[in-house]
Amino acid sequence: MAPDAAATITPGEDTELMHRVQAGDEAALGTLMQRWELPVKAVIARLVMNASEAEELAQEAFVRIWQQRHTFKRGAAFRPWVFSIAVNLARNRLRWWRRRPTVSLQEWSDASASGSAGEPVAAGRDGVSSADTLERTERAAAVRDAIAVLPVDLREAIVLFEYEQLSHAEIALAVGATSKAVETRIHRAREKLRVTLKRWV
């Protein structure tokens, strides 16, 4: 799985920036956006499986941060809070999609959604054969498709755990569940993925 894109960000700095945002500092919001835009976009892309939707929703997430800045509790961790906003936006968009029966899954899903699952493969470097490159590309596509058909609650848990490396407690805050429920969801997601991806295991 890909390393956490936000791993080098200092939690204390984010919290301080968020406190400045709460005081009306728009420059602090800009700094948070620079630091968190890509991680937020990656999470949303893996949940909605559509690049253009992820781009739009990531922008909306920072609008929500500004609008909901007074709900951020002093001393709280910023990372699960910002991902809770991203998860809720993704949930709402998926609900909207389900109410549009004229839109097929194939039409909705966008394979160009970078980071939606798996990583892009560079071809023809360091002696990697085209067959190996093709296999890696197929594997990444299989993982992406397998995650796409997971129930939303399982998809949220496995994406935040495996890709963003959040703890069970952080995921619980982000998705509005207990840590035990998160643990169960991750286990169920892994079991389903193991069956779906048995060719690649």
Disulfide bonds with the S-S distance in Angstrom:
none
